[in-house]
Structure formats: structure tokens, C-alpha cells
Amino acid sequence: MRRSQNWLPSIFNDFFDNEWMEKTNATAPAINVVETENDYRVELAAPGMTKDDFNVHLDEEGNLVISMERKEEKKEDKKNEHYLRREFSYSKFQQTMILPDDVDKDKIAAHVEHGVLSVDLPKLPKQAPCACHRTIEVK
């Protein structure tokens, strides 16, 4: 069975539509999805994150999985008081997205620039329509 090519409303709106579902993680990064004639692009805003903080892969079912994790520990000593102050910061996010059938999964690429992760999802070349209505000679 072939999935609908109009995948955005059924997939992304289900996950990110705040009208019917509250966002469970208020710190989740904003995600944009852009479609052109030749590809889709997923953009994820993550200021301060580097490429080492991200993991982008396809799972066993061919779904796109984007995860990020960042740990930070700050230590501050106050002199004359022998006081130690620690602040822990931990951010973790993961999103799994079902890809449309026309994505060329062998050519997916990702890069980080200015705090934005971009995942490029090239479309497969369009095939000529099938000559489904024809007469078949019986021999």
C-alpha cells in the first residue's frame, strides 16, 4: 500500500498541532518542513548546539530519527568561604518522522549552521506513467 504524498498534514500536524494537543515538552525545538519540486528539508532550531550534539539516522523501519543531547556542568568556587556551587544542565530531544515514499533514503544528508540543523531529503526521480490501459494480444 502506498502512503499519501500529502504527508505533512497527517504526520507533522498530528505531532505539532497545538490546537488539539498540548505540547508535552515546552523546551522542544521548533521544526520547519519545506518542500520543493526536488526535495524536502527539515529544519530544527537548536541555538548553541553543535553537530556533535545531534544524531540523525534511519531506524529499522526506515523512519527518520533526529535526536540531540547536551550535558553541561559548571563549577564555581567562592574564595574565603570554601563554598562550591554546581549547576547541571541537561537537554535531550528525540523525534521520529515517517518519511513519504518518494524520499531517496540513500541520499539523505544533514548539516548544522548557525544553530539550525537541516536535514535534506531528496525525492526519487519521477517515473513515466504506466501504460495501464492497453489491449493485450491473446496468443
N, C-alpha and C positions, 0 to 999 in steps of 0.2 A: 504494500500500500504506500503510495507516495504522499508525503506531507505537503500541506498547502504552501505555496510560495509566499503567501502573505503571512509570514511567521511572526512579525512584530506584534500585532495586537494579541494574538493568542499566547505568546510566550512572554515577551517583555512587559506588556501591560499587566498580565497576571501577577508578575513579580513586583512591579514597581508602581502600580496604580494605587495611589493613596486614598482615592475616593471610597473604595470598599474594603481596604485592608490597611491597618496602621503599619507603619514601618517598624519592624521589630528591633532594628539596630539604628539608633539615631546618628551614630557615627559612621555608618556605612558610606562609602564613597559614591559620588554621583556618577552615573553611567549614561553616556550618549551612544546611540547606534545610528550610523549613517549608511545609506545605500546609494550606490551609483550603478551605472549600467554594467560595470565590470566587477564590482566587489562590494563587500560590506566592511564597515570599520566600527569596532567597538572602542570607545574612549572611556577611560576610567580616571577620574580626578583623584590624585593622591599626593598632595603637596608634601614635600620633604622626603618622599620615598625615593629610593634608588632602584636600579634594575636588580640589584641583589636581594631586594625585599620582596620581589614578585616570583611567582611560579605559575607559568601558563602551560597547560598540557591538555591533551585529549584523553578522556577516560576510556575504559574498556568498551563502552557503548558508542564512542565517537562524539561525545558531548564535549564542549569547550569548558574547561575548568580554569578559573582565574582565582588565585589566592595570593594574599600578601600577609606578611608577618614582620613586625618590627618590635624589638626589645631595646629598651634603653634604661640605663641605670646611672644616676648622678649621685656623687658623694660630695659632701661639703663639711669640712672641719671648721669649727669655731675655735680660735685660739683663746687660751686662758680659761676656757670652760670645759675643755675636753668633751665637747658635745659633737656628736656625729649625727648628721641628718642624711637620710636616704630618700630618694624619690624613685619609684619604679614606674615605668611607662611601658605599656604593652598594647599593641594594636594587632588585631587579626581579623581577616575578612576572607570569605570564600564564596564564590558564586559559580554555579553550574548552569550552562546555557545549551539548550538543544539547538543544534545548527540546522538550517534548511538543507534540503537535498542537493541544491546547486552549488554548495561550497566545495572548492577543491582543497580537501583536507591535507594534501601533501605539500601545499604551498602557503600555509598559514605562517605569518610572521608577526613578531611583536617587538616594540621598542618603547623606551621611556624618554621623554623630552619635556623639560620644564614642569615636572610634577604630574605629567599626564601619561598613562600607559595607553598605547594604541595597539590594537590587535587587528591586523589586516587579514580579511577573509576573502580571497579571490574566488570569483564564480567560475564554475566549469564552463568551457566553451559551449555555446548553444548548438544543438544538433539539428539537422534538417528534419522537417516534419515527416512522419511515417506515411507512406502511401497505403493507408489502411483501406481505402475504398477502391478496390480494383477487382477485375474479373480474373479468376484463376482457371486456367485451362485444365480440363479433366482429360487424362490420357487413358 
